[in-house]
């Protein structure tokens, strides 16, 4: 049985469509969409907490941030889960060297925002001193995980667990599970599609800093041989100039891949748990060639009732690897200020010395 509760009170009787949970890899948080019969009390629901139960299991927890209504007497409500607050709390954040791991950064940011933590895996890798100015916490989370991986650590990811048993921020190692849920034709796949698109492919990246005249070019020889020269050109500012080589390599790695879109629509008859973006599943559909293990990139789960769930997924063959979000995070901004002060002080001293010399005719 589906039960939607707002501030502890059930609003299930006025639902006019099945609830939809959206979980996208590139989005900051999961969302819950509700369609209801319009009622005057709905106008006061913004900011209120909402829970979605599928049977005894809580599948969603969040707060309402958007409401709409139409002339047909229908209302819509959109809720965001607590990860939304990582996007809405930009600030200056500093982490000293030789003391912080990504795990500790997660705990620190959660505490600053007031978010409950559940299971936080030990990422182990000690990070360098990190300086984030006017930074979004959600980008900081991705940044420290990318730095952990780049420093020889394991691959980790995070989500907010809405369940009653493990409620809170959850940081976990990305490992291949021993068993995965399968989607097969004639069992629980309703449709599937596959598309490979090279229209936006890049075979060469060229970066230029016009102040210094430095130019960096990186080329994917294999793709260039097959598709010819397809260049991405970009100007970088003086702050990015020291990282031009790394940025060019990163851009080429991202842009020289053929864009592959694989979609699967299916059903969860009630025997599967809730699925999340990043989960590994098995797919078998011969006409599209989708056979094997795939990672969920985006997923929408529509709860139809009676334990039955309609599923729409974008899937990918390999896990998305997070990129470093703040290239200059290891650079102490206070050092530049100190150098500037020393430079200005030196200039003032030179002026004073010149005045003395002029006064004495030296």
C-alpha positions as CSV (number, residue, x, y, z in Angstrom):
1,X,0.0,0.0,0.0
2,X,1.2,3.5,-0.9
3,X,1.0,6.1,1.9
4,X,2.1,9.7,1.5
5,X,2.4,11.6,4.8
6,X,2.8,15.3,5.3
7,X,3.9,16.3,8.8
8,X,2.7,12.9,9.9
9,X,-0.7,13.1,8.3
10,X,-1.7,11.0,5.3
11,X,-2.8,12.8,2.1
12,X,-3.1,9.5,0.1
13,X,-6.9,9.9,-0.3
14,X,-6.5,13.1,-2.4
15,X,-3.7,11.7,-4.8
16,X,-4.9,11.9,-8.4
17,X,-1.9,10.1,-9.9
18,X,0.8,7.7,-8.8
19,X,3.7,9.4,-7.0
20,X,7.0,9.6,-9.0
21,X,10.5,9.5,-7.5
22,X,13.2,11.0,-9.8
23,X,16.9,10.2,-9.2
24,X,19.4,11.7,-11.7
25,X,23.2,11.2,-11.4
26,X,23.9,14.9,-12.3
27,X,21.2,16.3,-10.0
28,X,22.0,17.4,-6.5
29,X,19.2,15.4,-4.9
30,X,16.2,13.1,-5.5
31,X,12.8,14.6,-6.1
32,X,9.2,13.5,-5.4
33,X,6.4,14.6,-7.7
34,X,2.8,14.4,-6.5
35,X,-0.4,15.2,-8.3
36,X,-3.4,15.8,-6.1
37,X,-7.0,17.1,-6.0
38,X,-6.7,20.8,-5.3
39,X,-7.5,21.7,-1.8
40,X,-7.1,25.0,0.1
41,X,-4.9,23.4,2.7
42,X,-2.3,22.6,0.1
43,X,-1.2,26.2,-0.1
44,X,0.4,25.9,3.3
45,X,2.5,22.9,2.6
46,X,5.6,24.6,1.2
47,X,8.5,23.7,3.5
48,X,6.6,20.9,5.2
49,X,8.3,17.5,5.5
50,X,6.9,14.6,3.3
51,X,7.3,10.9,3.6
52,X,6.4,8.2,1.0
53,X,5.9,4.7,2.2
54,X,5.7,1.6,-0.1
55,X,4.2,-0.9,2.3
56,X,6.2,-0.8,5.4
57,X,9.3,0.6,3.8
58,X,9.9,4.4,3.6
59,X,11.1,5.1,0.1
60,X,11.3,8.9,0.3
61,X,11.8,11.7,2.8
62,X,12.1,15.4,1.9
63,X,10.5,18.8,2.0
64,X,8.1,20.6,-0.4
65,X,9.6,23.5,-2.3
66,X,7.2,23.9,-5.2
67,X,3.5,24.0,-5.6
68,X,1.2,24.5,-8.6
69,X,-2.5,24.5,-9.4
70,X,-4.7,24.6,-12.5
71,X,-8.3,25.4,-13.5
72,X,-9.2,21.7,-13.6
73,X,-8.9,21.4,-9.9
74,X,-5.5,19.7,-9.9
75,X,-2.5,20.6,-7.8
76,X,1.1,19.5,-8.1
77,X,3.7,19.4,-5.4
78,X,7.5,18.9,-5.8
79,X,9.7,17.8,-2.9
80,X,13.5,17.7,-2.6
81,X,15.4,15.3,-0.3
82,X,17.9,16.7,2.2
83,X,20.8,16.7,-0.2
84,X,19.2,19.8,-1.6
85,X,20.7,21.7,1.3
86,X,24.2,21.0,0.0
87,X,23.4,23.1,-3.0
88,X,21.9,26.0,-1.1
89,X,24.7,26.7,1.5
90,X,27.6,28.3,-0.4
91,X,30.3,29.6,1.9
92,X,34.1,29.6,2.5
93,X,35.3,26.2,3.7
94,X,38.9,25.3,4.8
95,X,40.4,21.9,5.6
96,X,44.0,21.7,6.9
97,X,46.6,19.4,5.5
98,X,47.5,15.9,6.9
99,X,44.3,15.7,8.9
100,X,41.3,15.4,6.6
101,X,39.9,12.5,4.6
102,X,36.9,12.7,2.3
103,X,35.0,10.9,5.1
104,X,35.8,13.7,7.6
105,X,34.8,16.4,5.0
106,X,31.4,14.7,4.6
107,X,30.8,14.6,8.3
108,X,32.0,18.2,8.7
109,X,29.7,19.6,6.0
110,X,26.8,17.6,7.2
111,X,27.2,19.0,10.7
112,X,27.6,22.6,9.4
113,X,24.3,22.2,7.4
114,X,22.5,20.3,10.1
115,X,22.1,17.0,8.2
116,X,22.0,13.6,9.9
117,X,24.7,11.1,8.9
118,X,24.0,7.4,8.7
119,X,26.8,5.2,7.4
120,X,30.0,7.0,6.4
121,X,32.6,4.7,4.8
122,X,36.3,5.3,5.6
123,X,37.9,6.7,2.5
124,X,41.4,6.5,4.2
125,X,43.3,8.8,1.8
126,X,44.7,11.9,3.5
127,X,43.9,15.0,1.5
128,X,46.2,18.1,1.1
129,X,45.1,21.4,2.6
130,X,42.0,22.5,0.7
131,X,40.7,26.1,0.4
132,X,37.2,26.5,-1.0
133,X,36.0,30.1,-1.4
134,X,32.3,30.9,-2.1
135,X,31.9,27.2,-2.8
136,X,28.8,24.9,-3.0
137,X,29.0,22.0,-0.5
138,X,27.7,19.6,-3.1
139,X,30.6,20.4,-5.4
140,X,33.0,20.0,-2.5
141,X,31.7,16.5,-1.8
142,X,32.4,15.5,-5.5
143,X,35.7,17.3,-5.4
144,X,37.1,15.3,-2.4
145,X,35.8,12.0,-3.8
146,X,37.6,12.8,-7.1
147,X,40.8,13.7,-5.3
148,X,40.6,10.5,-3.3
149,X,40.3,8.5,-6.4
150,X,43.1,10.5,-8.2
151,X,45.4,9.9,-5.2
152,X,45.2,6.1,-5.6
153,X,42.2,5.6,-3.3
154,X,39.1,3.6,-4.0
155,X,35.9,4.9,-5.7
156,X,33.2,6.2,-3.4
157,X,29.8,7.8,-3.9
158,X,27.0,9.0,-1.7
159,X,23.2,9.3,-1.4
160,X,20.6,10.2,1.2
161,X,19.0,7.1,2.6
162,X,15.3,7.7,3.5
163,X,14.7,4.4,5.2
164,X,13.8,4.2,8.8
165,X,16.7,1.9,9.7
166,X,19.6,3.8,8.0
167,X,18.1,7.3,7.8
168,X,20.7,10.0,6.8
169,X,23.7,10.8,4.6
170,X,25.3,7.6,3.3
171,X,28.8,7.4,1.9
172,X,29.7,4.0,0.4
173,X,32.4,2.3,-1.7
174,X,31.5,1.6,-5.3
175,X,32.0,-2.1,-5.5
176,X,30.4,-4.8,-7.7
177,X,27.8,-6.7,-5.6
178,X,27.8,-10.4,-5.6
179,X,24.2,-10.4,-6.8
180,X,22.3,-7.9,-9.0
181,X,18.7,-7.5,-10.0
182,X,17.9,-8.6,-13.6
183,X,15.7,-7.0,-16.2
184,X,14.8,-9.4,-19.0
185,X,12.4,-9.5,-22.0
186,X,9.3,-11.5,-21.1
187,X,9.9,-11.0,-17.4
188,X,10.1,-7.3,-16.4
189,X,11.3,-5.3,-19.4
190,X,8.5,-3.4,-21.2
191,X,10.8,-1.5,-23.7
192,X,14.4,-0.7,-24.4
193,X,16.4,1.5,-26.8
194,X,20.0,2.1,-27.8
195,X,21.7,5.0,-29.7
196,X,25.3,5.9,-30.4
197,X,25.9,9.5,-31.5
198,X,29.2,11.0,-32.7
199,X,27.8,14.4,-33.8
200,X,29.4,16.2,-30.8
201,X,32.6,14.2,-30.7
202,X,35.8,16.0,-30.2
203,X,39.1,14.6,-31.4
204,X,41.4,17.5,-30.4
205,X,41.4,20.0,-27.5
206,X,43.2,23.4,-27.8
207,X,43.5,25.7,-24.8
208,X,45.1,29.2,-25.0
209,X,46.0,31.7,-22.4
210,X,46.1,35.1,-24.2
211,X,47.9,36.9,-21.4
212,X,50.9,34.6,-21.5
213,X,50.6,33.2,-25.0
214,X,50.7,29.6,-23.7
215,X,48.9,27.0,-25.9
216,X,48.1,23.4,-25.0
217,X,46.9,20.9,-27.6
218,X,45.8,17.4,-26.8
219,X,44.7,14.9,-29.5
220,X,43.0,11.5,-29.5
221,X,44.9,9.8,-32.4
222,X,42.5,6.9,-32.7
223,X,39.4,9.0,-32.9
224,X,41.1,11.6,-35.2
225,X,42.0,8.8,-37.6
226,X,38.4,7.6,-37.7
227,X,36.5,10.9,-37.7
228,X,39.1,13.6,-38.7
229,X,39.9,16.8,-36.8
230,X,37.0,17.9,-34.6
231,X,38.4,20.6,-32.3
232,X,37.3,22.0,-29.0
233,X,38.8,25.5,-28.5
234,X,38.8,27.4,-25.2
235,X,40.4,30.4,-23.7
236,X,41.6,30.1,-20.1
237,X,42.3,32.9,-17.6
238,X,45.4,33.4,-15.6
239,X,44.1,31.5,-12.6
240,X,43.6,28.4,-14.7
241,X,46.9,28.7,-16.6
242,X,49.0,26.5,-14.3
243,X,46.5,23.7,-14.8
244,X,46.1,23.9,-18.6
245,X,47.7,20.5,-19.2
246,X,45.5,18.7,-16.8
247,X,42.4,20.5,-18.0
248,X,43.2,19.7,-21.6
249,X,43.6,16.0,-20.8
250,X,40.4,16.0,-18.7
251,X,38.4,17.7,-21.5
252,X,39.8,15.3,-24.1
253,X,38.9,12.3,-22.0
254,X,35.3,13.6,-21.6
255,X,34.7,14.9,-25.1
256,X,36.4,12.3,-27.3
257,X,33.9,9.6,-26.2
258,X,31.0,8.7,-28.5
259,X,27.8,9.5,-26.7
260,X,25.8,6.4,-26.0
261,X,22.2,6.5,-24.8
262,X,20.7,3.4,-23.5
263,X,17.2,3.3,-22.0
264,X,15.2,0.6,-20.3
265,X,11.6,0.7,-19.2
266,X,10.4,-2.0,-16.9
267,X,8.5,-3.0,-13.9
268,X,9.1,-3.9,-10.3
269,X,6.3,-6.3,-9.4
270,X,7.0,-5.8,-5.7
271,X,9.8,-8.3,-5.1
272,X,12.7,-5.8,-5.7
273,X,13.9,-3.1,-3.4
274,X,14.0,0.5,-4.3
275,X,16.7,1.3,-6.9
276,X,19.0,4.3,-6.9
277,X,21.2,6.0,-9.5
278,X,24.6,4.3,-9.4
279,X,23.2,0.8,-8.7
280,X,24.3,-2.1,-10.9
281,X,21.7,-4.2,-12.7
282,X,21.7,-6.9,-15.3
283,X,19.9,-6.3,-18.6
284,X,19.1,-8.8,-21.4
285,X,17.5,-7.5,-24.6
286,X,18.8,-8.9,-27.8
287,X,17.5,-6.4,-30.4
288,X,19.3,-3.4,-28.8
289,X,22.3,-5.5,-27.9
290,X,21.9,-4.6,-24.3
291,X,23.2,-7.7,-22.6
292,X,25.2,-7.7,-19.4
293,X,25.8,-5.6,-16.4
294,X,25.0,-1.9,-16.5
295,X,24.9,1.0,-14.1
296,X,21.8,3.1,-13.6
297,X,22.5,6.8,-14.4
298,X,19.0,8.2,-14.1
299,X,15.9,6.5,-12.8
300,X,12.2,7.4,-12.4
301,X,10.1,5.1,-10.2
302,X,6.3,5.5,-10.3
303,X,4.5,3.8,-7.5
304,X,1.3,2.4,-9.0
305,X,0.0,0.7,-5.8
306,X,-0.1,-2.9,-4.6
307,X,3.7,-3.0,-4.5
308,X,3.8,-2.5,-8.3
309,X,6.3,0.1,-9.5
310,X,6.9,1.3,-13.1
311,X,10.5,2.1,-13.9
312,X,12.2,4.2,-16.5
313,X,16.0,4.2,-16.6
314,X,19.0,5.6,-18.4
315,X,21.9,3.1,-18.1
316,X,25.6,3.1,-18.8
317,X,28.2,0.4,-19.3
318,X,30.8,2.0,-16.9
319,X,30.5,4.0,-13.8
320,X,30.8,7.8,-14.2
321,X,34.0,9.0,-12.7
322,X,33.7,12.3,-10.8
323,X,36.0,15.1,-12.0
324,X,37.8,17.5,-9.7
325,X,35.5,20.5,-9.3
326,X,37.8,23.2,-7.9
327,X,41.2,23.2,-9.7
328,X,42.7,25.9,-7.4
329,X,41.5,24.4,-4.1
330,X,45.0,23.5,-3.0
331,X,46.2,27.1,-3.4
332,X,46.0,29.2,-0.2
333,X,44.3,32.5,-1.1
334,X,45.9,34.1,1.9
335,X,49.4,33.5,0.5
336,X,48.6,35.8,-2.4
337,X,47.3,38.4,0.0
338,X,50.5,38.2,2.0
339,X,52.6,38.5,-1.1
340,X,50.6,41.5,-2.2
341,X,51.0,43.1,1.2
342,X,54.8,42.4,1.1
343,X,55.0,43.8,-2.4
344,X,53.1,47.0,-1.5
345,X,55.3,47.3,1.7
346,X,58.4,46.9,-0.4
347,X,57.2,49.6,-2.8
348,X,56.5,52.0,0.1
349,X,60.0,51.4,1.6
350,X,61.5,52.1,-1.8
351,X,59.6,55.3,-2.0
352,X,60.7,56.4,1.5
353,X,64.3,55.6,0.6
354,X,64.1,57.6,-2.6
355,X,62.7,60.6,-0.6
356,X,65.6,60.4,1.8
357,X,68.1,60.2,-1.0
358,X,66.5,63.1,-2.8
359,X,66.5,65.2,0.4
360,X,70.2,64.6,1.0
361,X,71.0,65.0,-2.6
362,X,72.3,61.4,-2.8
